[in-house]
Amino acid sequence: MASEQSSDGGAELGRFLRARRTRTAPEQVGLTAGAGLRRTPGLRREELATLTGISVDYYVRLERGKETRPGPAVVDSLARALRLDDAEHQHLRELAARAARYAPEPPPVPSRTVRPHLRLLLEAMRPNPAYIVSRSMDLLAFNPGGLALYAGLADRPESRRNLARYFFLHPAARELFPDWDIQVRACIARLRALAGIAPDAPDLTTLVGELVLKSPDFAKLWERYDVTGRKATHKTFHHPQVGAVTLAAQPMELDGTPGRRLVAHTAEPGTPDHDALLLLDMSAPDPGPGRRPAMNGARPHAST
């Protein structure tokens, strides 16, 4: 049966609906909470079913992962009733599409290989810190400033250099980011969105399992099921080596490498922030043999 074979997808769809329902207050959708204590936060199942125009039994089956083929009209109606934004609405559609498949697609094995021309690109971007991260936020390649920007990350083994681990487990992270709470919500949202469409991905399940056990903050935010977060165009770092520096942040998707992004941080030349980048680039330790691309000629000066 399709519903049995798609149980994992149906369960993830149900978890998302339940999380959003319990965070939607009756007043937000024009309902009166009424007198007396409500046993559950947010909307009751029957209230959401009524707002959506479906039977309570059908909605309960959706939330329990037993119904795996909601039509587009039902999905869109649920999104409107739950006041989902565009990104959350799209995430709900993707969850519904995955739940409807007869068999889950085998998760791809992520590769950590970075093509040589991308390493050359990172080198050419100096002194601007730049790095490449995987879909689960593993740090795969970087120029000197790109690694040094995250104070203390270079002390971790290469296989453990992951920005989500850094945010939640590294003692320097809270000092580095004055808006740590905003940064981690955006981090969680990205991982949650990935979990919805690839819940069995080995890189993701390993990371999430570790962080749920080791970080109460992560575990609490993970249960909220946010799939959108504020994407700041500028980030401020309180760096122990170069002081406070505010940089423009630009993530770029890489063609031919699904889920990978190149992230660059820049500052206007001639400003104190740019001077701080020059200092960070020049003082950063060399990444070591095999990490820096081969250059035909002298190593470029940090100020070029």
ZAGU-271555 format. One record per residue (C-alpha): x, y negated, z negated; residue in three letters. Coordinates in nm, 3 decimals, padded with zeros to 5 digits, always signed. Layout:
% residues N
{X: X	Y: Y	Z: Z	residu: ALA}
...
//
This chain:
% residues 304
{X: +00.000	Y: +00.000	Z: +00.000	residu: MET}
{X: +00.120	Y: -00.350	Z: +00.082	residu: ALA}
{X: +00.043	Y: -00.481	Z: -00.266	residu: SER}
{X: +00.250	Y: -00.206	Z: -00.429	residu: GLU}
{X: +00.544	Y: -00.245	Z: -00.192	residu: GLN}
{X: +00.539	Y: -00.621	Z: -00.233	residu: SER}
{X: +00.507	Y: -00.613	Z: -00.612	residu: SER}
{X: +00.829	Y: -00.806	Z: -00.674	residu: ASP}
{X: +00.719	Y: -01.087	Z: -00.445	residu: GLY}
{X: +00.373	Y: -01.087	Z: -00.599	residu: GLY}
{X: +00.518	Y: -01.104	Z: -00.949	residu: ALA}
{X: +00.731	Y: -01.407	Z: -00.858	residu: GLU}
{X: +00.428	Y: -01.578	Z: -00.704	residu: LEU}
{X: +00.235	Y: -01.508	Z: -01.024	residu: GLY}
{X: +00.512	Y: -01.645	Z: -01.244	residu: ARG}
{X: +00.521	Y: -01.969	Z: -01.048	residu: PHE}
{X: +00.143	Y: -02.016	Z: -01.062	residu: LEU}
{X: +00.133	Y: -01.943	Z: -01.434	residu: ARG}
{X: +00.418	Y: -02.186	Z: -01.507	residu: ALA}
{X: +00.256	Y: -02.468	Z: -01.310	residu: ARG}
{X: -00.092	Y: -02.398	Z: -01.451	residu: ARG}
{X: +00.025	Y: -02.419	Z: -01.812	residu: THR}
{X: +00.195	Y: -02.751	Z: -01.740	residu: ARG}
{X: -00.107	Y: -02.913	Z: -01.575	residu: THR}
{X: -00.323	Y: -03.094	Z: -01.831	residu: ALA}
{X: -00.701	Y: -03.100	Z: -01.777	residu: PRO}
{X: -00.692	Y: -03.479	Z: -01.773	residu: GLU}
{X: -00.451	Y: -03.474	Z: -01.478	residu: GLN}
{X: -00.716	Y: -03.308	Z: -01.260	residu: VAL}
{X: -01.019	Y: -03.499	Z: -01.383	residu: GLY}
{X: -01.138	Y: -03.249	Z: -01.644	residu: LEU}
{X: -01.224	Y: -03.316	Z: -02.005	residu: THR}
{X: -01.029	Y: -03.105	Z: -02.250	residu: ALA}
{X: -01.331	Y: -03.083	Z: -02.480	residu: GLY}
{X: -01.350	Y: -03.036	Z: -02.852	residu: ALA}
{X: -01.168	Y: -02.764	Z: -03.040	residu: GLY}
{X: -00.828	Y: -02.603	Z: -03.005	residu: LEU}
{X: -00.723	Y: -02.469	Z: -02.666	residu: ARG}
{X: -00.538	Y: -02.140	Z: -02.707	residu: ARG}
{X: -00.316	Y: -02.201	Z: -02.406	residu: THR}
{X: -00.145	Y: -02.519	Z: -02.287	residu: PRO}
{X: -00.254	Y: -02.673	Z: -01.960	residu: GLY}
{X: -00.542	Y: -02.545	Z: -01.750	residu: LEU}
{X: -00.734	Y: -02.227	Z: -01.820	residu: ARG}
{X: -00.741	Y: -01.968	Z: -01.543	residu: ARG}
{X: -01.110	Y: -02.021	Z: -01.484	residu: GLU}
{X: -01.060	Y: -02.398	Z: -01.457	residu: GLU}
{X: -00.791	Y: -02.360	Z: -01.192	residu: LEU}
{X: -01.000	Y: -02.102	Z: -01.005	residu: ALA}
{X: -01.293	Y: -02.344	Z: -00.997	residu: THR}
{X: -01.076	Y: -02.632	Z: -00.877	residu: LEU}
{X: -00.931	Y: -02.408	Z: -00.606	residu: THR}
{X: -01.266	Y: -02.268	Z: -00.492	residu: GLY}
{X: -01.185	Y: -01.901	Z: -00.557	residu: ILE}
{X: -01.322	Y: -01.648	Z: -00.802	residu: SER}
{X: -01.169	Y: -01.614	Z: -01.147	residu: VAL}
{X: -01.103	Y: -01.245	Z: -01.080	residu: ASP}
{X: -00.914	Y: -01.328	Z: -00.759	residu: TYR}
{X: -00.701	Y: -01.590	Z: -00.933	residu: TYR}
{X: -00.623	Y: -01.354	Z: -01.223	residu: VAL}
{X: -00.507	Y: -01.094	Z: -00.970	residu: ARG}
{X: -00.283	Y: -01.356	Z: -00.808	residu: LEU}
{X: -00.126	Y: -01.455	Z: -01.136	residu: GLU}
{X: -00.069	Y: -01.093	Z: -01.237	residu: ARG}
{X: +00.099	Y: -01.010	Z: -00.906	residu: GLY}
{X: -00.180	Y: -00.772	Z: -00.800	residu: LYS}
{X: -00.303	Y: -00.981	Z: -00.508	residu: GLU}
{X: -00.029	Y: -01.049	Z: -00.255	residu: THR}
{X: -00.202	Y: -01.188	Z: +00.051	residu: ARG}
{X: -00.347	Y: -01.531	Z: -00.029	residu: PRO}
{X: -00.436	Y: -01.709	Z: +00.294	residu: GLY}
{X: -00.294	Y: -02.050	Z: +00.390	residu: PRO}
{X: -00.617	Y: -02.223	Z: +00.284	residu: ALA}
{X: -00.596	Y: -02.070	Z: -00.066	residu: VAL}
{X: -00.227	Y: -02.161	Z: -00.098	residu: VAL}
{X: -00.292	Y: -02.519	Z: +00.008	residu: ASP}
{X: -00.591	Y: -02.546	Z: -00.225	residu: SER}
{X: -00.383	Y: -02.419	Z: -00.517	residu: LEU}
{X: -00.114	Y: -02.674	Z: -00.436	residu: ALA}
{X: -00.368	Y: -02.956	Z: -00.440	residu: ARG}
{X: -00.528	Y: -02.838	Z: -00.764	residu: ALA}
{X: -00.190	Y: -02.811	Z: -00.936	residu: LEU}
{X: -00.077	Y: -03.149	Z: -00.803	residu: ARG}
{X: +00.236	Y: -03.000	Z: -00.645	residu: LEU}
{X: +00.473	Y: -03.230	Z: -00.463	residu: ASP}
{X: +00.589	Y: -03.153	Z: -00.109	residu: ASP}
{X: +00.888	Y: -02.942	Z: -00.215	residu: ALA}
{X: +00.684	Y: -02.743	Z: -00.468	residu: GLU}
{X: +00.407	Y: -02.693	Z: -00.211	residu: HIS}
{X: +00.659	Y: -02.555	Z: +00.039	residu: GLN}
{X: +00.803	Y: -02.329	Z: -00.231	residu: HIS}
{X: +00.454	Y: -02.191	Z: -00.301	residu: LEU}
{X: +00.409	Y: -02.117	Z: +00.070	residu: ARG}
{X: +00.742	Y: -01.933	Z: +00.079	residu: GLU}
{X: +00.650	Y: -01.729	Z: -00.226	residu: LEU}
{X: +00.316	Y: -01.633	Z: -00.071	residu: ALA}
{X: +00.485	Y: -01.535	Z: +00.256	residu: ALA}
{X: +00.736	Y: -01.317	Z: +00.075	residu: ARG}
{X: +00.467	Y: -01.151	Z: -00.136	residu: ALA}
{X: +00.276	Y: -01.055	Z: +00.180	residu: ALA}
{X: +00.563	Y: -00.859	Z: +00.333	residu: ARG}
{X: +00.524	Y: -00.483	Z: +00.338	residu: TYR}
{X: +00.880	Y: -00.427	Z: +00.224	residu: ALA}
{X: +01.134	Y: -00.664	Z: +00.072	residu: PRO}
{X: +01.427	Y: -00.756	Z: +00.290	residu: GLU}
{X: +01.757	Y: -00.629	Z: +00.154	residu: PRO}
{X: +01.949	Y: -00.920	Z: +00.004	residu: PRO}
{X: +02.261	Y: -01.013	Z: +00.198	residu: PRO}
{X: +02.596	Y: -00.965	Z: +00.031	residu: VAL}
{X: +02.740	Y: -01.314	Z: -00.011	residu: PRO}
{X: +03.087	Y: -01.373	Z: +00.128	residu: SER}
{X: +03.336	Y: -01.603	Z: -00.042	residu: ARG}
{X: +03.537	Y: -01.657	Z: +00.277	residu: THR}
{X: +03.570	Y: -02.018	Z: +00.392	residu: VAL}
{X: +03.672	Y: -02.082	Z: +00.751	residu: ARG}
{X: +04.012	Y: -02.252	Z: +00.800	residu: PRO}
{X: +03.873	Y: -02.557	Z: +00.980	residu: HIS}
{X: +03.652	Y: -02.632	Z: +00.677	residu: LEU}
{X: +03.956	Y: -02.627	Z: +00.450	residu: ARG}
{X: +04.123	Y: -02.869	Z: +00.690	residu: LEU}
{X: +03.819	Y: -03.092	Z: +00.669	residu: LEU}
{X: +03.837	Y: -03.097	Z: +00.289	residu: LEU}
{X: +04.205	Y: -03.192	Z: +00.308	residu: GLU}
{X: +04.131	Y: -03.470	Z: +00.555	residu: ALA}
{X: +03.875	Y: -03.621	Z: +00.319	residu: MET}
{X: +04.132	Y: -03.705	Z: +00.051	residu: ARG}
{X: +04.142	Y: -03.898	Z: -00.175	residu: PRO}
{X: +03.765	Y: -03.851	Z: -00.182	residu: ASN}
{X: +03.683	Y: -03.546	Z: -00.395	residu: PRO}
{X: +03.514	Y: -03.280	Z: -00.185	residu: ALA}
{X: +03.430	Y: -02.914	Z: -00.222	residu: TYR}
{X: +03.220	Y: -02.632	Z: -00.077	residu: ILE}
{X: +02.971	Y: -02.443	Z: -00.292	residu: VAL}
{X: +02.771	Y: -02.128	Z: -00.227	residu: SER}
{X: +02.392	Y: -02.101	Z: -00.257	residu: ARG}
{X: +02.438	Y: -01.998	Z: -00.623	residu: SER}
{X: +02.681	Y: -02.285	Z: -00.687	residu: MET}
{X: +03.008	Y: -02.090	Z: -00.680	residu: ASP}
{X: +03.300	Y: -02.320	Z: -00.600	residu: LEU}
{X: +03.446	Y: -02.166	Z: -00.284	residu: LEU}
{X: +03.691	Y: -02.429	Z: -00.158	residu: ALA}
{X: +03.801	Y: -02.777	Z: -00.261	residu: PHE}
{X: +04.062	Y: -03.047	Z: -00.219	residu: ASN}
{X: +04.265	Y: -03.148	Z: -00.528	residu: PRO}
{X: +04.025	Y: -03.420	Z: -00.638	residu: GLY}
{X: +03.725	Y: -03.197	Z: -00.579	residu: GLY}
{X: +03.846	Y: -02.955	Z: -00.843	residu: LEU}
{X: +03.992	Y: -03.213	Z: -01.081	residu: ALA}
{X: +03.668	Y: -03.415	Z: -01.082	residu: LEU}
{X: +03.508	Y: -03.149	Z: -01.305	residu: TYR}
{X: +03.739	Y: -03.179	Z: -01.604	residu: ALA}
{X: +03.851	Y: -02.842	Z: -01.734	residu: GLY}
{X: +03.710	Y: -02.638	Z: -01.446	residu: LEU}
{X: +04.061	Y: -02.564	Z: -01.313	residu: ALA}
{X: +04.129	Y: -02.369	Z: -01.634	residu: ASP}
{X: +03.868	Y: -02.110	Z: -01.537	residu: ARG}
{X: +03.961	Y: -01.811	Z: -01.315	residu: PRO}
{X: +03.869	Y: -01.868	Z: -00.951	residu: GLU}
{X: +03.594	Y: -01.607	Z: -00.964	residu: SER}
{X: +03.433	Y: -01.790	Z: -01.258	residu: ARG}
{X: +03.434	Y: -02.140	Z: -01.108	residu: ARG}
{X: +03.065	Y: -02.203	Z: -01.077	residu: ASN}
{X: +02.899	Y: -02.541	Z: -01.128	residu: LEU}
{X: +02.596	Y: -02.398	Z: -01.308	residu: ALA}
{X: +02.825	Y: -02.217	Z: -01.552	residu: ARG}
{X: +03.019	Y: -02.540	Z: -01.591	residu: TYR}
{X: +02.711	Y: -02.751	Z: -01.669	residu: PHE}
{X: +02.575	Y: -02.514	Z: -01.932	residu: PHE}
{X: +02.878	Y: -02.332	Z: -02.076	residu: LEU}
{X: +03.182	Y: -02.557	Z: -02.046	residu: HIS}
{X: +03.238	Y: -02.779	Z: -02.352	residu: PRO}
{X: +03.357	Y: -03.069	Z: -02.136	residu: ALA}
{X: +03.040	Y: -03.096	Z: -01.925	residu: ALA}
{X: +02.828	Y: -03.296	Z: -02.171	residu: ARG}
{X: +03.108	Y: -03.546	Z: -02.219	residu: GLU}
{X: +03.171	Y: -03.575	Z: -01.844	residu: LEU}
{X: +02.811	Y: -03.661	Z: -01.751	residu: PHE}
{X: +02.631	Y: -03.939	Z: -01.941	residu: PRO}
{X: +02.308	Y: -03.815	Z: -01.777	residu: ASP}
{X: +02.375	Y: -03.448	Z: -01.845	residu: TRP}
{X: +02.007	Y: -03.370	Z: -01.894	residu: ASP}
{X: +01.921	Y: -03.500	Z: -01.546	residu: ILE}
{X: +02.212	Y: -03.316	Z: -01.386	residu: GLN}
{X: +02.113	Y: -02.981	Z: -01.537	residu: VAL}
{X: +01.748	Y: -03.017	Z: -01.438	residu: ARG}
{X: +01.853	Y: -03.063	Z: -01.076	residu: ALA}
{X: +02.082	Y: -02.761	Z: -01.111	residu: CYS}
{X: +01.802	Y: -02.545	Z: -01.253	residu: ILE}
{X: +01.559	Y: -02.658	Z: -00.984	residu: ALA}
{X: +01.797	Y: -02.551	Z: -00.708	residu: ARG}
{X: +01.848	Y: -02.207	Z: -00.861	residu: LEU}
{X: +01.476	Y: -02.166	Z: -00.927	residu: ARG}
{X: +01.394	Y: -02.244	Z: -00.565	residu: ALA}
{X: +01.646	Y: -01.983	Z: -00.452	residu: LEU}
{X: +01.507	Y: -01.727	Z: -00.698	residu: ALA}
{X: +01.163	Y: -01.768	Z: -00.549	residu: GLY}
{X: +01.267	Y: -01.666	Z: -00.200	residu: ILE}
{X: +01.559	Y: -01.433	Z: -00.282	residu: ALA}
{X: +01.492	Y: -01.301	Z: -00.636	residu: PRO}
{X: +01.699	Y: -00.986	Z: -00.580	residu: ASP}
{X: +02.009	Y: -01.166	Z: -00.452	residu: ALA}
{X: +02.298	Y: -01.013	Z: -00.653	residu: PRO}
{X: +02.490	Y: -01.339	Z: -00.690	residu: ASP}
{X: +02.182	Y: -01.512	Z: -00.832	residu: LEU}
{X: +02.062	Y: -01.236	Z: -01.065	residu: THR}
{X: +02.408	Y: -01.199	Z: -01.218	residu: THR}
{X: +02.442	Y: -01.573	Z: -01.277	residu: LEU}
{X: +02.092	Y: -01.624	Z: -01.418	residu: VAL}
{X: +02.119	Y: -01.319	Z: -01.643	residu: GLY}
{X: +02.442	Y: -01.450	Z: -01.792	residu: GLU}
{X: +02.316	Y: -01.804	Z: -01.846	residu: LEU}
{X: +01.986	Y: -01.694	Z: -02.002	residu: VAL}
{X: +02.184	Y: -01.496	Z: -02.260	residu: LEU}
{X: +02.457	Y: -01.751	Z: -02.327	residu: LYS}
{X: +02.275	Y: -02.085	Z: -02.305	residu: SER}
{X: +01.952	Y: -02.160	Z: -02.495	residu: PRO}
{X: +01.923	Y: -02.483	Z: -02.293	residu: ASP}
{X: +01.931	Y: -02.287	Z: -01.968	residu: PHE}
{X: +01.681	Y: -02.029	Z: -02.095	residu: ALA}
{X: +01.435	Y: -02.301	Z: -02.197	residu: LYS}
{X: +01.459	Y: -02.492	Z: -01.870	residu: LEU}
{X: +01.447	Y: -02.173	Z: -01.662	residu: TRP}
{X: +01.106	Y: -02.088	Z: -01.807	residu: GLU}
{X: +00.966	Y: -02.426	Z: -01.697	residu: ARG}
{X: +00.996	Y: -02.314	Z: -01.332	residu: TYR}
{X: +01.081	Y: -02.655	Z: -01.186	residu: ASP}
{X: +01.179	Y: -02.628	Z: -00.820	residu: VAL}
{X: +01.246	Y: -02.997	Z: -00.763	residu: THR}
{X: +01.487	Y: -03.225	Z: -00.941	residu: GLY}
{X: +01.608	Y: -03.580	Z: -00.901	residu: ARG}
{X: +01.879	Y: -03.589	Z: -00.638	residu: LYS}
{X: +02.098	Y: -03.881	Z: -00.740	residu: ALA}
{X: +02.275	Y: -04.071	Z: -00.463	residu: THR}
{X: +02.535	Y: -04.192	Z: -00.715	residu: HIS}
{X: +02.692	Y: -04.008	Z: -01.007	residu: LYS}
{X: +02.882	Y: -04.147	Z: -01.302	residu: THR}
{X: +03.163	Y: -03.942	Z: -01.453	residu: PHE}
{X: +03.327	Y: -04.017	Z: -01.788	residu: HIS}
{X: +03.649	Y: -03.852	Z: -01.687	residu: HIS}
{X: +03.914	Y: -03.792	Z: -01.955	residu: PRO}
{X: +04.193	Y: -03.868	Z: -01.708	residu: GLN}
{X: +04.072	Y: -04.171	Z: -01.509	residu: VAL}
{X: +03.793	Y: -04.312	Z: -01.727	residu: GLY}
{X: +03.442	Y: -04.400	Z: -01.618	residu: ALA}
{X: +03.391	Y: -04.380	Z: -01.242	residu: VAL}
{X: +03.072	Y: -04.409	Z: -01.037	residu: THR}
{X: +03.075	Y: -04.236	Z: -00.700	residu: LEU}
{X: +02.838	Y: -04.192	Z: -00.409	residu: ALA}
{X: +02.745	Y: -03.826	Z: -00.372	residu: ALA}
{X: +02.667	Y: -03.670	Z: -00.035	residu: GLN}
{X: +02.579	Y: -03.300	Z: +00.004	residu: PRO}
{X: +02.584	Y: -03.158	Z: +00.358	residu: MET}
{X: +02.451	Y: -02.823	Z: +00.477	residu: GLU}
{X: +02.705	Y: -02.622	Z: +00.676	residu: LEU}
{X: +02.599	Y: -02.465	Z: +01.006	residu: ASP}
{X: +02.632	Y: -02.090	Z: +01.027	residu: GLY}
{X: +02.666	Y: -02.045	Z: +00.651	residu: THR}
{X: +02.315	Y: -02.029	Z: +00.500	residu: PRO}
{X: +02.291	Y: -02.189	Z: +00.158	residu: GLY}
{X: +02.642	Y: -02.331	Z: +00.159	residu: ARG}
{X: +02.698	Y: -02.702	Z: +00.117	residu: ARG}
{X: +02.992	Y: -02.936	Z: +00.148	residu: LEU}
{X: +02.969	Y: -03.204	Z: -00.121	residu: VAL}
{X: +03.172	Y: -03.523	Z: -00.096	residu: ALA}
{X: +03.209	Y: -03.807	Z: -00.347	residu: HIS}
{X: +03.319	Y: -04.147	Z: -00.223	residu: THR}
{X: +03.389	Y: -04.499	Z: -00.346	residu: ALA}
{X: +03.432	Y: -04.828	Z: -00.162	residu: GLU}
{X: +03.804	Y: -04.893	Z: -00.089	residu: PRO}
{X: +03.952	Y: -05.170	Z: -00.298	residu: GLY}
{X: +03.722	Y: -05.110	Z: -00.595	residu: THR}
{X: +03.825	Y: -04.978	Z: -00.937	residu: PRO}
{X: +03.630	Y: -04.663	Z: -00.864	residu: ASP}
{X: +03.837	Y: -04.601	Z: -00.551	residu: HIS}
{X: +04.157	Y: -04.668	Z: -00.744	residu: ASP}
{X: +04.044	Y: -04.403	Z: -00.991	residu: ALA}
{X: +03.999	Y: -04.156	Z: -00.703	residu: LEU}
{X: +04.353	Y: -04.228	Z: -00.580	residu: LEU}
{X: +04.487	Y: -04.159	Z: -00.928	residu: LEU}
{X: +04.282	Y: -03.842	Z: -00.962	residu: LEU}
{X: +04.398	Y: -03.713	Z: -00.623	residu: ASP}
{X: +04.765	Y: -03.786	Z: -00.682	residu: MET}
{X: +04.773	Y: -03.637	Z: -01.030	residu: SER}
{X: +04.565	Y: -03.327	Z: -00.959	residu: ALA}
{X: +04.764	Y: -03.002	Z: -00.968	residu: PRO}
{X: +04.834	Y: -02.832	Z: -00.638	residu: ASP}
{X: +04.575	Y: -02.557	Z: -00.576	residu: PRO}
{X: +04.854	Y: -02.310	Z: -00.505	residu: GLY}
{X: +04.966	Y: -02.093	Z: -00.211	residu: PRO}
{X: +04.686	Y: -01.988	Z: +00.015	residu: GLY}
{X: +04.442	Y: -02.248	Z: -00.120	residu: ARG}
{X: +04.572	Y: -02.544	Z: +00.080	residu: ARG}
{X: +04.544	Y: -02.524	Z: +00.460	residu: PRO}
{X: +04.861	Y: -02.513	Z: +00.665	residu: ALA}
{X: +04.950	Y: -02.858	Z: +00.799	residu: MET}
{X: +05.169	Y: -02.924	Z: +01.104	residu: ASN}
{X: +05.386	Y: -03.186	Z: +00.946	residu: GLY}
{X: +05.409	Y: -03.365	Z: +00.617	residu: ALA}
{X: +05.143	Y: -03.353	Z: +00.351	residu: ARG}
{X: +04.913	Y: -03.655	Z: +00.396	residu: PRO}
{X: +04.955	Y: -03.926	Z: +00.136	residu: HIS}
{X: +04.659	Y: -03.968	Z: -00.095	residu: ALA}
{X: +04.597	Y: -04.323	Z: +00.021	residu: SER}
{X: +04.557	Y: -04.236	Z: +00.390	residu: THR}
//
